[in-house]
Amino acid sequence: MTRSTLIKKAWLGLALVGLACVASLPKEAHAEPLYFALEVRREGRLVAQPKLLGETGRTVRAERRKPGAQEPDYRLVLTPTAEGETFRLELDLVLPEIKGHSQLALLHGQEGKVQLGRWPGDLEVSLLLMKVDSPEFRALMDLSADPEDRGSGRPI
């Protein structure tokens, strides 16, 4: 066997090994568009009610700030990931006087409630999660295929 043949076989072997490694990598997950409806309560008082769109694998950030204010009324960070039919959410919430962190798992259409404060009722978040392209989401948003079937007649 000549040296050039040996080098060609070595390169072919390395190429096959590389191809096998690439083929064995997990396929990139398809990002699932999601809708989040939250209610934030501080000592029982409603302080925020954001409604957000996001997708799995991407962090969603939201904050509300009065014009000219140095600090926001709240800052919210949601990180959703898909695990089969379940969606795992990492939630961080900061209000001027308190902050909290939690993780929860929800199914499509499920609502969850987490306590983020030092005691029950101190800081509470209710969260509804829905897949965007679902009949339930379309009904919630009054999105029918025919604009005349919508009832409210309001454009989105």
Summary of the structure (lengths in Angstrom):
residues: 156
radius of gyration: 23.9
end to end distance: 72.2
largest distance: 82.5
contacts: 390
relative contact order: 0.14
helix: 20%
strand: 44%
